Amino acid sequence: MRKLPKISELSELFKSLKSWITDDMIDPDSDSKIPIMQVTIGSDLDGNWSYQTGDNSFTGEAYHYRFWGVVYLTRRSNSRELAREVINQLSDCYGAFV
């Protein structure tokens, strides 16, 4: 049986990461001047998960998991909505695999 990370855990993670967003974290490919952080959640079918920030590509704690969800966090992001978005992305990945 597949297990997803808990929305409450992901939401708390996003809330805590907001304090790490600095004014210079502007996406150079965007017209927006809002500081933003890319967050990748890696997970497996047993509910184990980890995260990494930024585009760490082939390094970072999430890289070692088979399934990923990627969101963009700002200081004003709704942490619970982002958590649901990650859950939906992971669920889609799980469904395609199982």
N, C-alpha and C positions, 0 to 999 in steps of 0.2 A: 504494500500500500504506500502511495506517495504521501510525503509530508512536506508541507511548505513552511517557510519561516513564519513566525507570528507577526501579524500586523503591529501589535503593540511593541514588540522588540525593534522592528524596523523603524517605527515612528520615533521611538526614544533615541535610536542611533542618529536619525536625521536631525532631531532637535539638538543633540550634543554636537554634531558636526557644524552646525550653523555658526558657532563661536569661532571656528577655524577659518571661516571665509574672510579674506582680507580685501581691502579696497582695490588692490591691483589684480585681482583674479577676474579680469575681463576677457571674454572670448574674443580673440583677434579676428575671427571670421564673422563676427556679428556686428551689427550697427548699434546694438544695445550697450549701454555703459553700466549695466547692472552686474555687480560681482556675482560669479556663479562657480559652482564646484560640481564636477562630474563625479557621480558615485556609482560604482559597480558592485552589485551583490551577486556573489557566486554561491550556488547551492547544489545539493545532491538530492536524490530521491528519498533519503532518510530524514530530511529536515535539518541537516547540518548546513551551516552557511558561514560566510565571512564576507568582508567588504574591502574595497580599496577606493581611494579617491584619485581623481585625475586620470589621465590616459596612461596607465602603467603598462599597457599592452601585455607583454609576456612576463611581467613580474607583479608581485602583490599577492595578498592573501586570497583574493577571489579567483585568481587565475587557475588555481588547482582544482576548481570545481567544474563540472561538466556544463552546468546551466547558469546563464547570466541574465540579470536584469540591470538595465542602465537608466539612470535618471539624472536630472540636472537640478541641483539644490541652490536656492538663493536664501538670503536671510529672511525673506517673507514667504517662503514656500510653506504650503500646508503639509506638514510632516506626515499626517495620516493619509492624505491623498497620494503622496509619493509612495508610501508603503503599499497602498492598494495597487498602484501602478506596477510596482516591482512584482507583487504577488501575481498580477495578471500576466506579466511577461514570463515569469517562471512557469506559471500554469500552462501557458501556450507551449513553452519549450518541453515541459513534461509530457503534454498531450501528444506532441509530435514524436516523442521518443518511445512512449509506452504503447 
